[in-house]
Amino acid sequence: MAITIHIEGAKPDDIVRGLLAAQAVFDKSGITADQAATARFIIDG
């Protein structure tokens, strides 16, 4: 699963840093972005 973010006014290098930071959080927690999205869907569902 690809991680995408949109932040109005952010420069491309800001977006890249945000994506890398998000991936680092997932890596540290031992879950994938897909697992996090599925869990969120279940909670909101």
PQR file with spaces between the fields and no chain letter, atoms N, CA, C, O and H, PARSE charges and radii, in Angstrom:
ATOM       1  N    MET     1       0.841   -1.169    0.000 -0.4000 1.5000
ATOM       2  CA   MET     1       0.000    0.000    0.000 -0.0000 2.0000
ATOM       3  C    MET     1       0.888    1.234    0.000  0.5500 1.7000
ATOM       4  O    MET     1       1.825    1.330    0.792 -0.5500 1.4000
ATOM       5  N    ALA     2       0.601    2.155   -0.867 -0.4000 1.5000
ATOM       6  CA   ALA     2       1.344    3.409   -0.916 -0.0000 2.0000
ATOM       7  C    ALA     2       0.754    4.384    0.099  0.5500 1.7000
ATOM       8  O    ALA     2      -0.461    4.442    0.290 -0.5500 1.4000
ATOM       9  H    ALA     2      -0.161    2.077   -1.511  0.4000 1.0000
ATOM      10  N    ILE     3       1.613    5.130    0.729 -0.4000 1.5000
ATOM      11  CA   ILE     3       1.177    6.177    1.643 -0.0000 2.0000
ATOM      12  C    ILE     3       1.132    7.479    0.849  0.5500 1.7000
ATOM      13  O    ILE     3       2.099    7.827    0.171 -0.5500 1.4000
ATOM      14  H    ILE     3       2.600    5.083    0.574  0.4000 1.0000
ATOM      15  N    THR     4       0.029    8.190    0.931 -0.4000 1.5000
ATOM      16  CA   THR     4      -0.075    9.491    0.279 -0.0000 2.0000
ATOM      17  C    THR     4      -0.542   10.522    1.307  0.5500 1.7000
ATOM      18  O    THR     4      -1.336   10.218    2.197 -0.5500 1.4000
ATOM      19  H    THR     4      -0.756    7.908    1.481  0.4000 1.0000
ATOM      20  N    ILE     5      -0.044   11.720    1.166 -0.4000 1.5000
ATOM      21  CA   ILE     5      -0.501   12.810    2.016 -0.0000 2.0000
ATOM      22  C    ILE     5      -0.693   14.051    1.159  0.5500 1.7000
ATOM      23  O    ILE     5      -0.037   14.224    0.132 -0.5500 1.4000
ATOM      24  H    ILE     5       0.600   11.967    0.443  0.4000 1.0000
ATOM      25  N    HIS     6      -1.591   14.897    1.595 -0.4000 1.5000
ATOM      26  CA   HIS     6      -1.806   16.181    0.922 -0.0000 2.0000
ATOM      27  C    HIS     6      -1.847   17.255    1.997  0.5500 1.7000
ATOM      28  O    HIS     6      -2.680   17.215    2.902 -0.5500 1.4000
ATOM      29  H    HIS     6      -2.124   14.756    2.429  0.4000 1.0000
ATOM      30  N    ILE     7      -0.958   18.193    1.887 -0.4000 1.5000
ATOM      31  CA   ILE     7      -0.922   19.321    2.808 -0.0000 2.0000
ATOM      32  C    ILE     7      -0.865   20.585    1.965  0.5500 1.7000
ATOM      33  O    ILE     7       0.122   20.862    1.283 -0.5500 1.4000
ATOM      34  H    ILE     7      -0.281   18.225    1.152  0.4000 1.0000
ATOM      35  N    GLU     8      -1.946   21.335    2.032 -0.4000 1.5000
ATOM      36  CA   GLU     8      -2.042   22.569    1.242 -0.0000 2.0000
ATOM      37  C    GLU     8      -0.834   23.458    1.509  0.5500 1.7000
ATOM      38  O    GLU     8      -0.509   23.758    2.658 -0.5500 1.4000
ATOM      39  H    GLU     8      -2.748   21.110    2.586  0.4000 1.0000
ATOM      40  N    GLY     9      -0.179   23.872    0.436 -0.4000 1.5000
ATOM      41  CA   GLY     9       0.951   24.786    0.536 -0.0000 2.0000
ATOM      42  C    GLY     9       2.287   24.130    0.814  0.5500 1.7000
ATOM      43  O    GLY     9       3.315   24.806    0.824 -0.5500 1.4000
ATOM      44  H    GLY     9      -0.443   23.629   -0.497  0.4000 1.0000
ATOM      45  N    ALA    10       2.293   22.833    1.040 -0.4000 1.5000
ATOM      46  CA   ALA    10       3.563   22.148    1.319 -0.0000 2.0000
ATOM      47  C    ALA    10       4.384   22.032    0.048  0.5500 1.7000
ATOM      48  O    ALA    10       3.856   21.794   -1.039 -0.5500 1.4000
ATOM      49  H    ALA    10       1.457   22.284    1.032  0.4000 1.0000
ATOM      50  N    LYS    11       5.668   22.202    0.207 -0.4000 1.5000
ATOM      51  CA   LYS    11       6.582   22.039   -0.918 -0.0000 2.0000
ATOM      52  C    LYS    11       6.862   20.551   -1.102  0.5500 1.7000
ATOM      53  O    LYS    11       6.722   19.776   -0.156 -0.5500 1.4000
ATOM      54  H    LYS    11       6.097   22.395    1.090  0.4000 1.0000
ATOM      55  N    PRO    12       7.258   20.142   -2.316 -0.5600 1.5000
ATOM      56  CA   PRO    12       7.520   18.724   -2.570  0.2800 2.0000
ATOM      57  C    PRO    12       8.498   18.090   -1.578  0.5500 1.7000
ATOM      58  O    PRO    12       8.300   16.947   -1.166 -0.5500 1.4000
ATOM      59  N    ASP    13       9.554   18.819   -1.189 -0.4000 1.5000
ATOM      60  CA   ASP    13      10.506   18.230   -0.244 -0.0000 2.0000
ATOM      61  C    ASP    13       9.884   18.085    1.149  0.5500 1.7000
ATOM      62  O    ASP    13      10.269   17.192    1.904 -0.5500 1.4000
ATOM      63  H    ASP    13       9.715   19.748   -1.524  0.4000 1.0000
ATOM      64  N    ASP    14       8.925   18.955    1.496 -0.4000 1.5000
ATOM      65  CA   ASP    14       8.201   18.800    2.762 -0.0000 2.0000
ATOM      66  C    ASP    14       7.352   17.533    2.741  0.5500 1.7000
ATOM      67  O    ASP    14       7.278   16.806    3.732 -0.5500 1.4000
ATOM      68  H    ASP    14       8.612   19.680    0.882  0.4000 1.0000
ATOM      69  N    ILE    15       6.717   17.280    1.605 -0.4000 1.5000
ATOM      70  CA   ILE    15       5.887   16.077    1.451 -0.0000 2.0000
ATOM      71  C    ILE    15       6.766   14.830    1.595  0.5500 1.7000
ATOM      72  O    ILE    15       6.392   13.879    2.281 -0.5500 1.4000
ATOM      73  H    ILE    15       6.778   17.871    0.800  0.4000 1.0000
ATOM      74  N    VAL    16       7.917   14.839    0.956 -0.4000 1.5000
ATOM      75  CA   VAL    16       8.833   13.691    1.040 -0.0000 2.0000
ATOM      76  C    VAL    16       9.249   13.447    2.487  0.5500 1.7000
ATOM      77  O    VAL    16       9.243   12.306    2.949 -0.5500 1.4000
ATOM      78  H    VAL    16       8.221   15.611    0.399  0.4000 1.0000
ATOM      79  N    ARG    17       9.609   14.512    3.204 -0.4000 1.5000
ATOM      80  CA   ARG    17       9.991   14.351    4.615 -0.0000 2.0000
ATOM      81  C    ARG    17       8.835   13.811    5.444  0.5500 1.7000
ATOM      82  O    ARG    17       9.040   12.990    6.338 -0.5500 1.4000
ATOM      83  H    ARG    17       9.614   15.438    2.829  0.4000 1.0000
ATOM      84  N    GLY    18       7.610   14.271    5.149 -0.4000 1.5000
ATOM      85  CA   GLY    18       6.442   13.769    5.868 -0.0000 2.0000
ATOM      86  C    GLY    18       6.191   12.296    5.599  0.5500 1.7000
ATOM      87  O    GLY    18       5.867   11.536    6.511 -0.5500 1.4000
ATOM      88  H    GLY    18       7.443   14.937    4.422  0.4000 1.0000
ATOM      89  N    LEU    19       6.341   11.896    4.348 -0.4000 1.5000
ATOM      90  CA   LEU    19       6.149   10.492    3.994 -0.0000 2.0000
ATOM      91  C    LEU    19       7.203    9.607    4.653  0.5500 1.7000
ATOM      92  O    LEU    19       6.889    8.521    5.139 -0.5500 1.4000
ATOM      93  H    LEU    19       6.604   12.513    3.606  0.4000 1.0000
ATOM      94  N    LEU    20       8.440   10.067    4.669 -0.4000 1.5000
ATOM      95  CA   LEU    20       9.513    9.300    5.317 -0.0000 2.0000
ATOM      96  C    LEU    20       9.270    9.196    6.821  0.5500 1.7000
ATOM      97  O    LEU    20       9.518    8.150    7.419 -0.5500 1.4000
ATOM      98  H    LEU    20       8.695   10.949    4.274  0.4000 1.0000
ATOM      99  N    ALA    21       8.787   10.275    7.431 -0.4000 1.5000
ATOM     100  CA   ALA    21       8.481   10.243    8.864 -0.0000 2.0000
ATOM     101  C    ALA    21       7.347    9.273    9.150  0.5500 1.7000
ATOM     102  O    ALA    21       7.408    8.514   10.117 -0.5500 1.4000
ATOM     103  H    ALA    21       8.586   11.126    6.945  0.4000 1.0000
ATOM     104  N    ALA    22       6.311    9.290    8.318 -0.4000 1.5000
ATOM     105  CA   ALA    22       5.189    8.365    8.505 -0.0000 2.0000
ATOM     106  C    ALA    22       5.658    6.925    8.368  0.5500 1.7000
ATOM     107  O    ALA    22       5.270    6.072    9.166 -0.5500 1.4000
ATOM     108  H    ALA    22       6.261    9.907    7.532  0.4000 1.0000
ATOM     109  N    GLN    23       6.485    6.643    7.371 -0.4000 1.5000
ATOM     110  CA   GLN    23       6.986    5.288    7.182 -0.0000 2.0000
ATOM     111  C    GLN    23       7.822    4.854    8.376  0.5500 1.7000
ATOM     112  O    GLN    23       7.767    3.694    8.785 -0.5500 1.4000
ATOM     113  H    GLN    23       6.801    7.336    6.723  0.4000 1.0000
ATOM     114  N    ALA    24       8.598    5.782    8.940 -0.4000 1.5000
ATOM     115  CA   ALA    24       9.418    5.460   10.110 -0.0000 2.0000
ATOM     116  C    ALA    24       8.545    5.064   11.299  0.5500 1.7000
ATOM     117  O    ALA    24       8.899    4.162   12.059 -0.5500 1.4000
ATOM     118  H    ALA    24       8.642    6.724    8.608  0.4000 1.0000
ATOM     119  N    VAL    25       7.406    5.735   11.461 -0.4000 1.5000
ATOM     120  CA   VAL    25       6.480    5.392   12.546 -0.0000 2.0000
ATOM     121  C    VAL    25       5.944    3.981   12.352  0.5500 1.7000
ATOM     122  O    VAL    25       5.898    3.193   13.297 -0.5500 1.4000
ATOM     123  H    VAL    25       7.118    6.467   10.844  0.4000 1.0000
ATOM     124  N    PHE    26       5.539    3.661   11.124 -0.4000 1.5000
ATOM     125  CA   PHE    26       5.046    2.312   10.842 -0.0000 2.0000
ATOM     126  C    PHE    26       6.131    1.271   11.072  0.5500 1.7000
ATOM     127  O    PHE    26       5.875    0.228   11.673 -0.5500 1.4000
ATOM     128  H    PHE    26       5.576    4.301   10.357  0.4000 1.0000
ATOM     129  N    ASP    27       7.337    1.549   10.599 -0.4000 1.5000
ATOM     130  CA   ASP    27       8.439    0.605   10.777 -0.0000 2.0000
ATOM     131  C    ASP    27       8.738    0.368   12.258  0.5500 1.7000
ATOM     132  O    ASP    27       8.944   -0.772   12.676 -0.5500 1.4000
ATOM     133  H    ASP    27       7.545    2.397   10.111  0.4000 1.0000
ATOM     134  N    LYS    28       8.761    1.435   13.046 -0.4000 1.5000
ATOM     135  CA   LYS    28       9.056    1.319   14.479 -0.0000 2.0000
ATOM     136  C    LYS    28       7.975    0.523   15.207  0.5500 1.7000
ATOM     137  O    LYS    28       8.270   -0.213   16.149 -0.5500 1.4000
ATOM     138  H    LYS    28       8.594    2.361   12.706  0.4000 1.0000
ATOM     139  N    SER    29       6.722    0.668   14.770 -0.4000 1.5000
ATOM     140  CA   SER    29       5.618   -0.023   15.447 -0.0000 2.0000
ATOM     141  C    SER    29       5.470   -1.469   14.980  0.5500 1.7000
ATOM     142  O    SER    29       4.799   -2.271   15.629 -0.5500 1.4000
ATOM     143  H    SER    29       6.482    1.266   14.005  0.4000 1.0000
ATOM     144  N    GLY    30       6.100   -1.794   13.850 -0.4000 1.5000
ATOM     145  CA   GLY    30       6.029   -3.161   13.343 -0.0000 2.0000
ATOM     146  C    GLY    30       4.754   -3.473   12.587  0.5500 1.7000
ATOM     147  O    GLY    30       4.416   -4.641   12.391 -0.5500 1.4000
ATOM     148  H    GLY    30       6.645   -1.142   13.323  0.4000 1.0000
ATOM     149  N    ILE    31       4.042   -2.437   12.160 -0.4000 1.5000
ATOM     150  CA   ILE    31       2.848   -2.663   11.346 -0.0000 2.0000
ATOM     151  C    ILE    31       3.020   -1.975    9.996  0.5500 1.7000
ATOM     152  O    ILE    31       3.879   -1.112    9.817 -0.5500 1.4000
ATOM     153  H    ILE    31       4.317   -1.489   12.320  0.4000 1.0000
ATOM     154  N    THR    32       2.179   -2.385    9.058 -0.4000 1.5000
ATOM     155  CA   THR    32       2.213   -1.758    7.742 -0.0000 2.0000
ATOM     156  C    THR    32       1.144   -0.673    7.666  0.5500 1.7000
ATOM     157  O    THR    32       0.226   -0.628    8.485 -0.5500 1.4000
ATOM     158  H    THR    32       1.481   -3.087    9.204  0.4000 1.0000
ATOM     159  N    ALA    33       1.279    0.187    6.681 -0.4000 1.5000
ATOM     160  CA   ALA    33       0.267    1.211    6.454 -0.0000 2.0000
ATOM     161  C    ALA    33      -1.077    0.552    6.150  0.5500 1.7000
ATOM     162  O    ALA    33      -2.122    1.065    6.550 -0.5500 1.4000
ATOM     163  H    ALA    33       2.026    0.150    6.016  0.4000 1.0000
ATOM     164  N    ASP    34      -1.057   -0.572    5.450 -0.4000 1.5000
ATOM     165  CA   ASP    34      -2.289   -1.295    5.126 -0.0000 2.0000
ATOM     166  C    ASP    34      -2.961   -1.821    6.394  0.5500 1.7000
ATOM     167  O    ASP    34      -4.181   -1.734    6.535 -0.5500 1.4000
ATOM     168  H    ASP    34      -0.207   -0.989    5.125  0.4000 1.0000
ATOM     169  N    GLN    35      -2.171   -2.364    7.311 -0.4000 1.5000
ATOM     170  CA   GLN    35      -2.734   -2.854    8.575 -0.0000 2.0000
ATOM     171  C    GLN    35      -3.346   -1.701    9.376  0.5500 1.7000
ATOM     172  O    GLN    35      -4.413   -1.857    9.969 -0.5500 1.4000
ATOM     173  H    GLN    35      -1.180   -2.435    7.197  0.4000 1.0000
ATOM     174  N    ALA    36      -2.684   -0.565    9.393 -0.4000 1.5000
ATOM     175  CA   ALA    36      -3.203    0.601   10.110 -0.0000 2.0000
ATOM     176  C    ALA    36      -4.501    1.090    9.473  0.5500 1.7000
ATOM     177  O    ALA    36      -5.455    1.416   10.179 -0.5500 1.4000
ATOM     178  H    ALA    36      -1.817   -0.439    8.911  0.4000 1.0000
ATOM     179  N    ALA    37      -4.541    1.141    8.149 -0.4000 1.5000
ATOM     180  CA   ALA    37      -5.757    1.590    7.455 -0.0000 2.0000
ATOM     181  C    ALA    37      -6.910    0.619    7.703  0.5500 1.7000
ATOM     182  O    ALA    37      -8.044    1.047    7.915 -0.5500 1.4000
ATOM     183  H    ALA    37      -3.766    0.876    7.575  0.4000 1.0000
ATOM     184  N    THR    38      -6.631   -0.678    7.678 -0.4000 1.5000
ATOM     185  CA   THR    38      -7.669   -1.679    7.935 -0.0000 2.0000
ATOM     186  C    THR    38      -8.206   -1.544    9.360  0.5500 1.7000
ATOM     187  O    THR    38      -9.416   -1.613    9.577 -0.5500 1.4000
ATOM     188  H    THR    38      -5.709   -1.026    7.506  0.4000 1.0000
ATOM     189  N    ALA    39      -7.318   -1.353   10.320 -0.4000 1.5000
ATOM     190  CA   ALA    39      -7.759   -1.182   11.709 -0.0000 2.0000
ATOM     191  C    ALA    39      -8.613    0.064   11.852  0.5500 1.7000
ATOM     192  O    ALA    39      -9.622    0.053   12.556 -0.5500 1.4000
ATOM     193  H    ALA    39      -6.335   -1.297   10.143  0.4000 1.0000
ATOM     194  N    ARG    40      -8.217    1.123   11.196 -0.4000 1.5000
ATOM     195  CA   ARG    40      -9.004    2.370   11.256 -0.0000 2.0000
ATOM     196  C    ARG    40     -10.384    2.154   10.645  0.5500 1.7000
ATOM     197  O    ARG    40     -11.383    2.640   11.175 -0.5500 1.4000
ATOM     198  H    ARG    40      -7.396    1.133   10.624  0.4000 1.0000
ATOM     199  N    PHE    41     -10.441    1.435    9.544 -0.4000 1.5000
ATOM     200  CA   PHE    41     -11.712    1.148    8.891 -0.0000 2.0000
ATOM     201  C    PHE    41     -12.615    0.347    9.831  0.5500 1.7000
ATOM     202  O    PHE    41     -13.810    0.626    9.928 -0.5500 1.4000
ATOM     203  H    PHE    41      -9.630    1.040    9.113  0.4000 1.0000
ATOM     204  N    ILE    42     -12.052   -0.640   10.520 -0.4000 1.5000
ATOM     205  CA   ILE    42     -12.837   -1.474   11.442 -0.0000 2.0000
ATOM     206  C    ILE    42     -13.390   -0.607   12.579  0.5500 1.7000
ATOM     207  O    ILE    42     -14.554   -0.734   12.959 -0.5500 1.4000
ATOM     208  H    ILE    42     -11.081   -0.866   10.441  0.4000 1.0000
ATOM     209  N    ILE    43     -12.539    0.276   13.116 -0.4000 1.5000
ATOM     210  CA   ILE    43     -12.976    1.136   14.217 -0.0000 2.0000
ATOM     211  C    ILE    43     -14.074    2.087   13.754  0.5500 1.7000
ATOM     212  O    ILE    43     -15.073    2.270   14.449 -0.5500 1.4000
ATOM     213  H    ILE    43     -11.594    0.379   12.808  0.4000 1.0000
ATOM     214  N    ASP    44     -13.892    2.686   12.590 -0.4000 1.5000
ATOM     215  CA   ASP    44     -14.878    3.647   12.078 -0.0000 2.0000
ATOM     216  C    ASP    44     -16.095    2.967   11.472  0.5500 1.7000
ATOM     217  O    ASP    44     -17.175    3.552   11.395 -0.5500 1.4000
ATOM     218  H    ASP    44     -13.081    2.537   12.025  0.4000 1.0000
ATOM     219  N    GLY    45     -15.903    1.701   11.035 -0.4000 1.5000
ATOM     220  CA   GLY    45     -16.890    0.989   10.260 -0.0000 2.0000
ATOM     221  C    GLY    45     -18.197    0.781   10.926  0.5500 1.7000
ATOM     222  O    GLY    45     -19.100    0.183   10.341 -0.5500 1.4000
ATOM     223  H    GLY    45     -15.025    1.225   11.097  0.4000 1.0000
